[in-house]
């Protein structure tokens, strides 16, 4: 349970707060200014959201959409656990 709480805390920090650049990003900008379309460089970002999204022109739309989808998924999982393991008072 402690490992899961640390994982959840890291994901929460990476997605909903200030992202951490732990690994090499999977995108490069050909001209380096961030205005040209990004090109995939063959890497896969392992944990959280790729830091390249923070420099993209549609980052706000993407992050808000991602947060809404994740809140629905986490809510359904939470309700599922409550129905499987009911709390008895």
Phi and psi in degrees as GROMACS dihedral restraints (atoms count N, CA, C in turn):
[ dihedral_restraints ]
;  ai    aj    ak    al  type     phi  dphi    fc
    3     4     5     6     1   -65.5    20    10
    4     5     6     7     1   -40.1    20    10
    6     7     8     9     1   -65.1    20    10
    7     8     9    10     1   -41.9    20    10
    9    10    11    12     1   -63.4    20    10
   10    11    12    13     1   -39.4    20    10
   12    13    14    15     1   -67.6    20    10
   13    14    15    16     1   -35.3    20    10
   15    16    17    18     1   -67.7    20    10
   16    17    18    19     1   -41.7    20    10
   18    19    20    21     1   -61.7    20    10
   19    20    21    22     1   -45.7    20    10
   21    22    23    24     1   -62.5    20    10
   22    23    24    25     1   -41.0    20    10
   24    25    26    27     1   -62.9    20    10
   25    26    27    28     1   -42.0    20    10
   27    28    29    30     1   -65.6    20    10
   28    29    30    31     1   -41.8    20    10
   30    31    32    33     1   -65.8    20    10
   31    32    33    34     1   -40.8    20    10
   33    34    35    36     1   -61.7    20    10
   34    35    36    37     1   -44.0    20    10
   36    37    38    39     1   -64.7    20    10
   37    38    39    40     1   -40.8    20    10
   39    40    41    42     1   -72.4    20    10
   40    41    42    43     1   -35.2    20    10
   42    43    44    45     1   -92.1    20    10
   43    44    45    46     1   -45.3    20    10
   45    46    47    48     1   -98.6    20    10
   46    47    48    49     1    -6.2    20    10
   48    49    50    51     1  -130.1    20    10
   49    50    51    52     1  -143.0    20    10
   51    52    53    54     1   -80.0    20    10
   52    53    54    55     1   119.5    20    10
   54    55    56    57     1   -70.1    20    10
   55    56    57    58     1   151.9    20    10
   57    58    59    60     1  -108.5    20    10
   58    59    60    61     1   137.8    20    10
   60    61    62    63     1   -95.2    20    10
   61    62    63    64     1    80.7    20    10
   63    64    65    66     1   -86.0    20    10
   64    65    66    67     1   -31.9    20    10
   66    67    68    69     1  -129.2    20    10
   67    68    69    70     1   173.5    20    10
   69    70    71    72     1   -73.1    20    10
   70    71    72    73     1   135.9    20    10
   72    73    74    75     1   -69.2    20    10
   73    74    75    76     1   158.1    20    10
   75    76    77    78     1   -94.3    20    10
   76    77    78    79     1     6.9    20    10
   78    79    80    81     1  -133.6    20    10
   79    80    81    82     1   148.6    20    10
   81    82    83    84     1  -131.8    20    10
   82    83    84    85     1   150.2    20    10
   84    85    86    87     1  -101.9    20    10
   85    86    87    88     1   126.1    20    10
   87    88    89    90     1   -60.5    20    10
   88    89    90    91     1   -35.5    20    10
   90    91    92    93     1  -104.8    20    10
   91    92    93    94     1    -4.0    20    10
   93    94    95    96     1    77.5    20    10
   94    95    96    97     1     2.0    20    10
   96    97    98    99     1   -99.4    20    10
   97    98    99   100     1    -7.7    20    10
   99   100   101   102     1    82.8    20    10
  100   101   102   103     1    -3.3    20    10
  102   103   104   105     1   -92.7    20    10
  103   104   105   106     1   -23.8    20    10
  105   106   107   108     1   -85.7    20    10
  106   107   108   109     1   152.9    20    10
  108   109   110   111     1   -56.9    20    10
  109   110   111   112     1   137.8    20    10
  111   112   113   114     1   -74.8    20    10
  112   113   114   115     1   149.9    20    10
  114   115   116   117     1  -115.7    20    10
  115   116   117   118     1   131.6    20    10
  117   118   119   120     1   -66.2    20    10
  118   119   120   121     1   139.7    20    10
  120   121   122   123     1  -108.7    20    10
  121   122   123   124     1     8.6    20    10
  123   124   125   126     1    94.5    20    10
  124   125   126   127     1   -10.4    20    10
  126   127   128   129     1   -87.5    20    10
  127   128   129   130     1   153.8    20    10
  129   130   131   132     1  -118.6    20    10
  130   131   132   133     1   127.5    20    10
  132   133   134   135     1   -75.3    20    10
  133   134   135   136     1   123.6    20    10
  135   136   137   138     1   -79.1    20    10
  136   137   138   139     1   -37.5    20    10
  138   139   140   141     1  -130.5    20    10
  139   140   141   142     1   124.8    20    10
  141   142   143   144     1    77.6    20    10
  142   143   144   145     1  -151.3    20    10
  144   145   146   147     1   -97.5    20    10
  145   146   147   148     1   135.9    20    10
  147   148   149   150     1   -58.4    20    10
  148   149   150   151     1   131.0    20    10
  150   151   152   153     1   -61.3    20    10
  151   152   153   154     1   -16.6    20    10
  153   154   155   156     1   -64.5    20    10
  154   155   156   157     1   -25.6    20    10
  156   157   158   159     1   -65.7    20    10
  157   158   159   160     1   -26.2    20    10
  159   160   161   162     1   -70.3    20    10
  160   161   162   163     1   -20.6    20    10
  162   163   164   165     1  -101.5    20    10
  163   164   165   166     1    -0.6    20    10
  165   166   167   168     1   -78.3    20    10
  166   167   168   169     1   157.4    20    10
  168   169   170   171     1   -72.8    20    10
  169   170   171   172     1   -23.4    20    10
  171   172   173   174     1  -108.1    20    10
  172   173   174   175     1    28.3    20    10
  174   175   176   177     1   -65.3    20    10
  175   176   177   178     1   -39.1    20    10
  177   178   179   180     1   -64.3    20    10
  178   179   180   181     1   -43.3    20    10
  180   181   182   183     1   -64.2    20    10
  181   182   183   184     1   -44.5    20    10
  183   184   185   186     1   -66.0    20    10
  184   185   186   187     1   -47.6    20    10
  186   187   188   189     1   -65.5    20    10
  187   188   189   190     1   -42.2    20    10
  189   190   191   192     1   -64.4    20    10
  190   191   192   193     1   -40.9    20    10
  192   193   194   195     1   -64.0    20    10
  193   194   195   196     1   -41.7    20    10
  195   196   197   198     1   -64.0    20    10
  196   197   198   199     1   -41.9    20    10
  198   199   200   201     1   -64.5    20    10
  199   200   201   202     1   -40.5    20    10
  201   202   203   204     1   -64.3    20    10
  202   203   204   205     1   -44.3    20    10
  204   205   206   207     1   -65.0    20    10
  205   206   207   208     1   -42.0    20    10
  207   208   209   210     1   -66.3    20    10
  208   209   210   211     1   -36.6    20    10
  210   211   212   213     1   -66.7    20    10
  211   212   213   214     1   -35.4    20    10
  213   214   215   216     1   -68.5    20    10
  214   215   216   217     1   -44.5    20    10
  216   217   218   219     1   -63.4    20    10
  217   218   219   220     1   -46.5    20    10
  219   220   221   222     1   -65.0    20    10
  220   221   222   223     1   -37.7    20    10
  222   223   224   225     1   -64.0    20    10
  223   224   225   226     1   -41.9    20    10
  225   226   227   228     1   -65.7    20    10
  226   227   228   229     1   -41.3    20    10
  228   229   230   231     1   -63.3    20    10
  229   230   231   232     1   -41.9    20    10
  231   232   233   234     1   -62.1    20    10
  232   233   234   235     1   -46.5    20    10
  234   235   236   237     1   -65.4    20    10
  235   236   237   238     1   -35.6    20    10
  237   238   239   240     1   -63.6    20    10
  238   239   240   241     1   -41.3    20    10
  240   241   242   243     1   -66.6    20    10
  241   242   243   244     1   -36.5    20    10
  243   244   245   246     1   -66.6    20    10
  244   245   246   247     1   -37.1    20    10
  246   247   248   249     1   -75.0    20    10
  247   248   249   250     1   -28.0    20    10
  249   250   251   252     1   -79.1    20    10
  250   251   252   253     1   -43.3    20    10
  252   253   254   255     1  -116.7    20    10
  253   254   255   256     1    79.0    20    10
  255   256   257   258     1   -67.6    20    10
  256   257   258   259     1   145.3    20    10
  258   259   260   261     1   -88.2    20    10
  259   260   261   262     1   128.6    20    10
  261   262   263   264     1  -109.0    20    10
  262   263   264   265     1   124.1    20    10
